[in-house]
């Protein structure tokens, strides 16, 4: 499994990306709308993860 | 006499400004030395090293040191017998160490080879392992096995544990540690602090070090090492044999990897008294490991691979290009530095620094100069800043003995307040771990999670104070009782 796969499949992604994506695919029958929403969630998760990483860095950095 | 004390206090107090500069510089230096770990934290949020399926199934010995473990050893051996790995490639060795119950009988009935040892003088787990590996050499030959696993009797393994560890071993890793989960996470707050600590060490250390191909630390149980490490026997008999092995392995040029997919469960203490006893032993062991291994690690930092003792490493290095060797030397230096930072008892250095400058010299300074606008709420932490916004008090005291006494009190208050803010601030780590690791934890009620978030900082508080006590107290090895009847099947159900 590549590191990019890990980024979207494990840890925070299970809660903030995989979970909502599965929910949308299950609830929305129109494939185009579902795909679009999944893409939005992917973008949201990517931005969120990067911001979270930066925040964690700042909070943890001891200097 | 009165004048002598007066002069002495004045002289000590006059050095306060210089001492404070040194104090601040040391604080900055300690923080700078461990600042790189922030990168580990960030990597650990998202990534860990994954291993390809092994091409070869290797032959392993499994070593279990057990003392009066009749309640738990059967379940561990059952979980080993249920492994999806060829049985003919595994041999289980148990050392029934000073047992007064039927541990040996149970081990034999479950197919393990059991050696019994009775030695009340040499009581650590390290001595038991030394005895076990000496007997294996006599009866089977240590080098007839490619590697050895070490488990505690209270462990339980997931059915694919050995297969996954074999994947890592087959990739060329010589020492590999694994994912340590907890059997009794929700039993009480004491157990939960340990459980969170193990997950924290995975998220903030093991994962990132495995990605960066550095050496992580072995944590007592649930690890595999190549038989060449014990070619000449097991020599780690101190109170914390894991720390000693980690430091020695890295000092000799080995890296220690981590396999996230190999998961085992461990039973944590539920009594505060036993937890304190165990933490005191760890603290003493860590201090001893630092004293024993720091010189070799320092040598490695400054001289790279030059003083490495391991021959296989040297022979392999000769085959490599200059650029590769340079890179490896750099990696070796950094790994040694990383382990040294892990072993270094910063809390001891900090308390000494604080006692000398913030208590003694500062109080002498206040005796001469008085206390002027001392802010009771320090803004050096996030929590401190928050409280400062709500309220603040300033202290003023005229020069003299009252100021000296108040100076001591204020130094103690400032320290306690700072530590409280740090520990309180650390609660968010528990929240983070509960979210990020929820799929691998046993199911825990929400109210318990909230409770455990609040009790979690106590783990680090205990660690700090047991380190101070360990400096002065003689510590001997005492058994940690295990009585959980949980099986691996129960845990598999609890996690689903």
Contacts between the chains, C-beta under 8 A, distances in Angstrom:
chain1	res1	chain2	res2	distance
A	1	B	50	4.9
A	3	B	46	7.7
A	3	B	47	5.3
A	3	B	211	7.8
A	6	B	46	6.5
A	6	B	47	5.5
A	6	B	48	7.2
A	6	B	50	7.4
A	7	B	46	5.3
A	7	B	47	7.4
A	10	B	46	7.8
A	11	B	45	6.4
A	11	B	46	6.2
A	11	B	436	5.0
A	12	B	45	6.7
A	12	B	46	7.4
A	12	B	435	7.4
A	12	B	436	5.9
A	14	B	439	5.9
A	15	B	435	6.2
A	15	B	436	7.9
A	15	B	438	7.5
A	49	B	45	7.9
A	49	B	46	7.0
A	52	B	45	7.2
A	53	B	42	4.9
A	53	B	45	6.2
A	53	B	46	7.4
A	56	B	41	6.0
A	56	B	42	5.8
A	56	B	45	6.5
A	57	B	38	5.6
A	57	B	39	7.9
A	57	B	41	7.5
A	57	B	42	5.4
A	59	B	382	7.8
A	59	B	428	7.9
A	60	B	37	7.7
A	60	B	38	4.6
A	60	B	41	5.1
A	61	B	35	6.3
A	61	B	38	4.8
A	62	B	31	3.9
A	62	B	32	7.9
A	62	B	34	6.4
A	62	B	35	5.5
A	62	B	38	7.4
A	63	B	28	7.1
A	63	B	31	5.3
A	63	B	32	6.2
A	63	B	35	5.6
